Amino acid sequence: MKRICFNYSMKNIPLPTADAYKEILIEKIESVRKRMRWKAFFYLREDQQGNDADKEIFSYGLMSRKNPPKVAELAHFEDDLWKMVESIEFIKANDSFQRTLQTDVRKNKSSNKIFVFADKTRNVYRTDCNTCQKLLKGNVTAKYKLSRDDATIAFNTELQSIAKKLGIEEHITPMASKQAFIIFKDNKKNFSRKPVCRLINPAKSEMGIVSIHILEQINSTIRANTTPNQWRSTVAVTQWFRNIIDKKRLSVVFFNVVDIYQSICEQLLRDSIQWATQFTHISDSDIEVIMNARKSLLFDSGKAWVKRDTPHNFDLTMRSYDGAKVGELVDLSVLRNLKNHFKNDMIGIYRHNGLAAFKNLTPRKAAKIQVEFSKLFESFGLKLTAQVNLKTVNFLDVTLNLSSGRYQPYSKPSDTTLHVNNRPNHPPTVLKHIPQGVGRPISALSCDKEAFEEASQQFNEALSKSGYDTEIHHTETPVQPSGPFNRRNRKRNIIWSNPPFSKTVKNNVAGHFLRFIAQHFSDNDFLHKIFNQNKVKISYSCMPNIKSIVQVHNNRTLSKSKVSGTADSQKLCNCRRKENCPLHGKCLTRSIVYAADVSTETGTMTYIGMTGGEFKSRYNNHKKTFTNKKYAKDTELSKHIWKLKDSGKKYTIEWRILRYVPPNTNRAQRRCNLCLEEKLAIANASKSGLLNKR
């Protein structure tokens, strides 16, 4: 295991290959096309049926899994979008920094090592697959056990049952079997001799998205009725600090809940929900949704695991959709008990970190308070670490000093400040606002200009090293109201198109898209009301950054190492006569994009297709369309074959593999890798000899 030093931020974006850019562009175009189809479908149906048209159900922000029906009025617009994809041109846009990024990307992709990120630092460690898998397996088996073979099926069945009650069964996707991974806790003692890891479970239920809406309403109502010091940011902490009177006579208790996500058990959550019912109505259906979102499976090596010693597969994972909201609800319950126990309103909490201010604390009183804090948290089943009788405290990213009454930004001594370079592949608007984005939070966490100037030096140096010629400046931060503040914002029904940005693309993608909107949905067009430059807008998205590329490399390397033992024994062909195999001994290959070259005396035409299963099954379906005329119109290939047959022309078909595509196990992304690769192959193919229309 070796620590790797990157002299730049992992958020920097390298220049993509032409295929990588086109693939993401196709994905974004398909996304906006789907949303525009649904919008037009409901709008046209409402116009035809009047008030009798079915109303759209509340889907909690979840998109439908159904494909929208084709809308004739959008056909020409969609054709132009596809032509834009096909006509994308690329230019050279290289510099020394981009060459450095591309060199590192090539080294990364050619390596058979795993790059493991650190938990709370910017460190990255390079290790071999066997070591990484051993550490991963050790962390999995320490807290999890193998589930039943049908656990995933039972989980998704219950998920769909609850979704059906809510009327969103067409919006909820089954849980994706995403591989668990580890990150290193390199701030622990003796880490080099005995690595300590944090296990990350990225698999999560989309019921958590529904739970977010329920928990946010519950938490907001509790905050409005109890006015607690539940901070939503460190800026709110500084506001609480400013409002403290006679700071010099006070001391602070800084407490932290250890492993909060692993410590919240089912009973604690149910008790917190029961406590919340005195402030707001919580239906049985709401509780069912919240508790179902807590059920989780962990996936490793293709197998499902469940947490040990927990009933009903209860597991609050770090990356669950509603994990933060569950933590807020528990915090509110704990905070209320703390205030009642100590008769003190100067106690606040942010996630699992908290502060409590006490007046005239002697060492004996401080020790007693520390014991009482621990006992109170133990009554909730939570383990606590606490520091008492503090005059100065580093709370997350701000330092609070009771003796001087001042506060200023705080950075860990071991943490190096790095910013995105001004020459990466980010949209220009993003780069333009980076200095402002850096300076704003520093100003907000500084009590005055002097504190800002003291803290800003390291950030200005980091900006200068990243190529920026501007410095951050102190700005006065407006004081936010302490009570609940309900601002009425009108919800604008806007469809956003987010094509990827790349400096290597010659075409003005955003300009073309907006021109298509104006051209196809003019003032006189029936759909102009829903498709105009106020209702359909565009904003560039970013290509994958260095960290994302490293994570993809890790997943692929681990996957290859797991199947390497069985790859040699895997049967690739079951044809009786190998010389007659349509794919030259690889007819049982799965998850591929293939091409069929139909040759005649006059030339060759190519058909591009894809299959997630074995190619031979797809091949047999093609043969059926060639021999039975009632299936002649099933594909563009069968149409062409029957056209040749009817004209009496002789032909031969040559099958070949264009791309091997990793199977898509993350259904929650609603992304089909095979579909995108097929469309990319069609977009790159020569149109003169292509059978596919689009």
Stockholm file with secondary structure:
# STOCKHOLM 1.0

chainA/1-694         MKRICFNYSMKNIPLPTADAYKEILIEKIESVRKRMRWKAFFYLREDQQGNDADKEIFSYGLMSRKNPPKVAELAHFEDDLWKMVESIEFIKANDSFQRTLQTDVRKNKSSNKIFVFADKTRNVYRTDCNTCQKLLKGNVTAKYKLSRDDATIAFNTELQSIAKKLGIEEHITPMASKQAFIIFKDNKKNFSRKPVCRLINPAKSEMGIVSIHILEQINSTIRANTTPNQWRSTVAVTQWFRNIIDKKRLSVVFFNVVDIYQSICEQLLRDSIQWATQFTHISDSDIEVIMNARKSLLFDSGKAWVKRDTPHNFDLTMRSYDGAKVGELVDLSVLRNLKNHFKNDMIGIYRHNGLAAFKNLTPRKAAKIQVEFSKLFESFGLKLTAQVNLKTVNFLDVTLNLSSGRYQPYSKPSDTTLHVNNRPNHPPTVLKHIPQGVGRPISALSCDKEAFEEASQQFNEALSKSGYDTEIHHTETPVQPSGPFNRRNRKRNIIWSNPPFSKTVKNNVAGHFLRFIAQHFSDNDFLHKIFNQNKVKISYSCMPNIKSIVQVHNNRTLSKSKVSGTADSQKLCNCRRKENCPLHGKCLTRSIVYAADVSTETGTMTYIGMTGGEFKSRYNNHKKTFTNKKYAKDTELSKHIWKLKDSGKKYTIEWRILRYVPPNTNRAQRRCNLCLEEKLAIANASKSGLLNKR
#=GR chainA/1-694 SS CEEECCSSCTTCCCCCCHHHHHHHHHHHHHHHHHHHHHHHHHHHHHHHHGGGSCCCCCCTTCCCSSCCCCCGGGHHHHHHHHHHHHTCCBCCCCCHHHHHHHHHHHHHHHCCSEEEEBSSSSCEEEECHHHHHHHHHHHHHHHEEECCTTHHHHHHHHHHHHHHHHTCTTTCCCCCCCBCEEEECTTSTTTTTSCCEEEECCCCCTHHHHHHHHHHHHHHHHHHHHCCEECSSHHHHHHHHHTCSSGGGEEEEEEEETTHHHHCCHHHHHHHHHHHTTTSCCCHHHHHHHHHHHBCCEEETTEEEEETTCGGGBCCCTTCTTHHHHHHHHHHHHHHHHHHHHTCSCEEEETTEEEEEEESCCHHHHHHHHHHHHHHHHHTTCCEEEEEEESEEEETTEEEETTTTEEEECCCTTCCCCCCCSSSSSCHHHHHTHHHHHHHHHHHTCSSHHHHHHHHHHHHHHHHHTTCCCCCCCCCCCCCCSSCCCCCCCCCCCEEECCBCCTTBCSCHHHHHHHHHHHHSCTTSGGGGTSSTTTEEECCBCCCCHHHHHHHHHHHHHHHHHHHHHHTTSCCCCCSSGGGCTTSSCTTCEEEEEEEEEECSSCEEEEEEEEEEEHHHHHHHHHHHHHCGGGTTSSHHHHHHHHHHHTTCCCEEEEEEEEECCCCCCGGGCCCHHHHHHHHHHHHSCGGGBCCCC
#=GC SS_cons         CEEECCSSCTTCCCCCCHHHHHHHHHHHHHHHHHHHHHHHHHHHHHHHHGGGSCCCCCCTTCCCSSCCCCCGGGHHHHHHHHHHHHTCCBCCCCCHHHHHHHHHHHHHHHCCSEEEEBSSSSCEEEECHHHHHHHHHHHHHHHEEECCTTHHHHHHHHHHHHHHHHTCTTTCCCCCCCBCEEEECTTSTTTTTSCCEEEECCCCCTHHHHHHHHHHHHHHHHHHHHCCEECSSHHHHHHHHHTCSSGGGEEEEEEEETTHHHHCCHHHHHHHHHHHTTTSCCCHHHHHHHHHHHBCCEEETTEEEEETTCGGGBCCCTTCTTHHHHHHHHHHHHHHHHHHHHTCSCEEEETTEEEEEEESCCHHHHHHHHHHHHHHHHHTTCCEEEEEEESEEEETTEEEETTTTEEEECCCTTCCCCCCCSSSSSCHHHHHTHHHHHHHHHHHTCSSHHHHHHHHHHHHHHHHHTTCCCCCCCCCCCCCCSSCCCCCCCCCCCEEECCBCCTTBCSCHHHHHHHHHHHHSCTTSGGGGTSSTTTEEECCBCCCCHHHHHHHHHHHHHHHHHHHHHHTTSCCCCCSSGGGCTTSSCTTCEEEEEEEEEECSSCEEEEEEEEEEEHHHHHHHHHHHHHCGGGTTSSHHHHHHHHHHHTTCCCEEEEEEEEECCCCCCGGGCCCHHHHHHHHHHHHSCGGGBCCCC
//
